[in-house]
Amino acid sequence: MARDYSKYQFNGQELGKNRLVLEVVKQYVVDQNPTYKELLDTFPADIQGSRGLFIEKSKYDALPEEADDKKNNRYFTKVDEVITLADREVLVTTQWGVDNIARFIKKAKSLDFEIGEPANSYDDVYWFLGASYGGDDDQTERFLRDGIWQNGTDGKYTDKVREINKGDKIAIKSAYTQTHGLPFDNKGKMSSVMDIKAIGVVTENLNDGKTLKVDWQTDFKKLTWYMYTYQPRIWKVVPNNKERRALVDFTFNGAKQDFSIFVNTDEEFNDVSITSSSDDSSLNTILYGPPGTGKTYHSIHAAVKAAEPEMFNALGIDESFGTTPEQRSELTRLYKELYNSGRIRFVTFHQSYGYEEFVEGLKASSDDGNISYDVEDGVFKKISVQAEKFLKPKEAESNYSFEKAWQVFTEQLSEEEFVEVQMSKTSFKVLDFNDSRIFFEKKSGSQDHTLSISTLRAIFEERREYTSGLGVYYRPLVKYLKELSEPEQMSAIERQNFVLIIDEINRGNISKIFGELITLIEPSKRLGQSEAIEVTLPYSGDKFSVPDNLYIIGTMNTADRSLALMDTALRRRFDFVEMMPDYNVLHDEEGLPFKVESEGFKIDLVMLLQTLNKRISALYDREHQLGHAFLMPVVKAVAAGDDEKALHELKSCFQNKIIPLLAEYFFEDWQKIRLVLGDNQKPKAYQLINQLDVDYEVLFGDTEDVGDITDGVQDYKLIKADSELWTAPLTYIGIYSVGSLPKGEG
């Protein structure tokens, strides 16, 4: 069900869809003074859907605090929101979307209630643009005077400027931070602030990546907005969540700022600002949590966001609600596109993974029995070198192409016995080459000399200097190659971000893998920063630093290794983001938990997973919980309306994933596994693991040799894989609700 943030007119008020329902029901009760039955007859459950519009307050109050309806605020419960009828008090549901709100409005209009159509209409996109290009160089006055807005002269954001269309609404903004004098009690904490200095409509985009012609609103008075701000020059705002809609209404529609949308559950203000220069993505991040919590998927999510923040924002993902199937599909497409272009790379650490694979190492190769050793770049060095090329914007320029020069050179060598390369006082002959090396002969001496093609490329592209040893051969060869072709017109370069995803980062030996580079990944030590550090690599001798447009995203399974045991050097240099089981994804679009229906029973997937995890946390720890991903095949089947398939997916999940994982967690301690599954509380007929007494007299005869080991010894037996219990709904319901099982069975 699509989310809807429209405002409706009723009784002189401007209301969101949820509040509209409450106010209409209130008015109906005032007018008609109905009984509960009469209210249900007037507003039947099918208007809303599976939940219905109402719940009796006494029944709601009797629910446990951990109940879904209470935890997720699924009813209006404040004193002035309770509906008092002639015979009882009731609460109105907050669960409304674009589909069922339309049914409700139709019903309300049939009762002669006047409801105006959505009060605000929104464009697809709004632009919040900076006007200061360094220090106090504020261009706002000039922009208003000349009827324009202009990008800076640093070559940044030119493609973004070209996206702005004639008719788009824009605002000039200036973001900063403030601690004192805030219009709300922020308890001494700093808040982000944004001044809105001008608004207007674009009348023409000159499409030069720089200049817009704008019809500025002449009577606009400066506004100040608090929280949810953005510092970089261009902010594309798609009004698809409550914060963005509120910002648009405040800026362009004259609305007052509602600070309550930024208050969290602890009654403190939650500043959801977007203040970093790379859309709030940390350069070094580790996603950690139990298995099945979506760490690998979220690494894809985070990688696209870091590599292309503009494209990511255009998807309109509301991260507090998750992604829709369409957004997931587009996210996957963008990831594949960025991966294929080399801007995202993926590697998995393991116990034998080392510096040689990650940074650089020597690789032996044989050619006609001759062994040579080449320096081979690892995945981290490769992506760092590539990222450095796009670290700073560059104007279009003429330059030599190694690929073109090398092609001419190899064609020349294939037609001749050798190619002679002149040096300052002598020369050498290039005889042959393979995939990695060039074979040459000195003017006097043997023919078994080689040069590395990768080193030759680095010197050719001026990424490396080679002043000693074989440098006397590399430099003349580079000069020779450049004489073989003309410089080409290279395209202008805009800064681009690159991402390296390291899966299972905690399974590798961090000190061994990163070596001396562990310091270089610190944000302040990156190339492009004032404290940048450069090291000389041990095998190639290359000068190397890590550019500040390379993001590192790691994933860590806390069931494999505790966060407390992580390498201290790594912990200091990464931001850690916890990924715990997300029960929200086990709810449908109306906020109701997915349930597998069979034989007249309904298995509540949320209650099932929550109960298992509470028991695991009590018996082990919270880091060994079960992630929501284990149940996603079940959810997909339920969402598709195939309960039979869902039940078989649930069976497969328990047989092949959950129980084997529990056996691993508890080291085959089946008594604890029984406790997790609730078998100790169930009638035997519904137990997945049967507990059996061991008869030592039958096994060993009537002897005292076994001593005291016979006392209290139990054997455990998992039911057969083809047992009907695996597809019996009460088997799973009994895990979280033993009271639902028939008494006296087994």
Secondary structure, 3 states (H helix, E strand, C coil): CCCCCCEEEECCEEEEHHHHHHHHHHHHHHHHCCCHHHHHHHCCHHHCCCCCCEEEHHHHHHCCCCCHHHHCCCECCCHHHCEECCCCEEEEECCCCHHHHHHHHHHHHHCCCCCECCCCCCCCCEEEECCECCCCCECHHHHHHHCEEECCCCCCCHHHHHHCCCCCEEEEEEEEEECCCCCCCCCCCCEEEEEEEEEEEEEEECCCCCEEEEEECCCCCCEEEECCCECCCEEEECCCCHHHHHHHHHHHCCCCCCHHHHECCCCCECCCCECCCCCCCCCEEEEEECCCCCHHHHHHHHHHHHHCHHHHHHCCCECCCECCHHHHHHHHHHHHHHHHCCCEEEEECCCCCCHHHHCEEEEEEEECCEEEEEEEECHHHHHHHHHHHCCCCECCEEECCHHHHHHHHHHHHHHCCCEEEECCCCEEEEEEECCCEEEEEECCCCCCEEEEHHHHHHHHCCCCCCCCCCHHHHHHHHHHHHHCCCCEEECCECCCCEEEEEECHHHCCHHHHHHHHHCCCCHHHCECCCCCCCEECCCCCCEECCECCEEEEEEEECCCCCHHHCCHHHHHHCEEEECCCCHHHHECCCCCECEEEECCEEEEHHHHHHHHHHHHHHHCCHHHCCCHHHHHHHHHHHHCCCHHHHHHHHHHHHHHHHHHHHHHHCCCCHHHHHHHHCCCCCCHHHCCEEEEECCHHHHHCCCCCCHHHHCCCEEEEECCCCCHHHHCHHHHHHHHCHHHCCCCCC
